[in-house]
């Protein structure tokens, strides 16, 4: 499991909440998403 800072973790949780309807329960591959917000925002890993 990757560790993210608090802002990134909140973003990931919000995306999971949004995409749960589509059956996505974890975000390992950002191609599952319509956009790649993690890369676009430059969120750093801890």
N, C-alpha and C positions, 0 to 999 in steps of 0.2 A: 504494500500500500504506500502510495506517495503521500508525503506530508506537505501541506500547503499552508500559507499564512492565513490569518482569520478572514481577510477580505476574499481571498480566493476560495476558501472553504464555503463561505456564504454564497458566493456565485455558483459554485458547483451544486450546492444543495438546492438553490433556486432553480437551476436547470434540471436537476433530477425531478423536482416537484412538477415542473412543466412537462417533461418528457415521459413521466411515468405512464401517462395515458397511452403512449405508443409502445409500452413494454420495455423501455430502457430503464434498467435499475442501477446501472453504474456507468460511469464515463471513463472508459479506458482508452477508447479510440474516438477522437473528436470528429471523425467523419460521420459518426452517428448523429451529429448535430447539424442544423442548417447553416450555422455559422461557427467559426472557431473563436469564440470570445476570449479564451485563455491566451492563445497566441497573439491575437490582435491587441489585447490590452497590455501585454507584456508582463503578466503576473509572474512573479518570481517564485521558484520553489525554495523551501527552507532547507 
